[in-house]
Amino acid sequence: MADHQEASVTLPSDPVSVPAARKYVSRVLTEWGLPGDAEVADTIRLIVSELATNAVQHTLGQSPTFTVDLELDRDEQLRIGVTDSHPRYPKRLPAAVQQDNGRGMVIIRWLAAECGGRLSVSPTDEGGKTVWIALPWQVPVQRGPREAAD
């Protein structure tokens, strides 16, 4: 049984990429054994939507693409990272500014905590950043036919 699985997709920084990112993550997690109708699947889809939206909206044209990474370690922890090449880290906006938008990071942090996870941000070697969500994985991992034969 593999101790580590990874999947990644790079998409253009365009609003049409947000649902594409969500669908990609859903497909990979289903392959790894997460039922599409599981409550945590809905939470993960919302988190990915928020992170992808941030990568599209808040990079101010400085990131032509963004990358969604999925990592599953020892069937215990799922990490989801969204990387863009804009150097500015996400931040919470003052309450007065949050009337119509600006609550995405608060929502993401809350959703991750509700699932027993956490949010972190790390710099990339190229000067951008990756926003990571780490969540406990409580689903037996499904192996593809190639892995099962190993």
Secondary structure as GFF3:
##gff-version 3
##sequence-region A 1 150
A	DSSP	beta_strand	4	12	.	.	.	ID=ss1
A	DSSP	alpha_helix	17	31	.	.	.	ID=ss2
A	DSSP	alpha_helix	39	57	.	.	.	ID=ss3
A	DSSP	beta_strand	65	73	.	.	.	ID=ss4
A	DSSP	beta_strand	77	84	.	.	.	ID=ss5
A	DSSP	three_ten_helix	95	99	.	.	.	ID=ss6
A	DSSP	alpha_helix	104	114	.	.	.	ID=ss7
A	DSSP	beta_strand	118	123	.	.	.	ID=ss8
A	DSSP	beta_strand	129	136	.	.	.	ID=ss9
A	DSSP	alpha_helix	145	149	.	.	.	ID=ss10
###
